[in-house]
Amino acid sequence: MAEGESTASNFIWAFAFVIIVALIVGALYFGGFVGGTKKHDVDIKIDAPATR
């Protein structure tokens, strides 16, 4: 019976480890460390019609 509890415990710890690693990788990705969201400079020029 102790062996079955050990297997279940190992599965739970492995699953928790995968979730923790996914959270860290996601935070790094969206934080910009891994190349997630890149900032772009956009030049906008608007010409207004001349007023009389």
C-alpha angles and dihedrals in degrees: 000000000000090000092058092050090050092053092050091047092050091050092050092049092047091050091048090049092053091050092048092049091048091052092050093047091047092050091050092046096050091038089063099246095113096037100272115143110011122201118234127198111226122192112207120190118184120189113205119206115257116261123221 
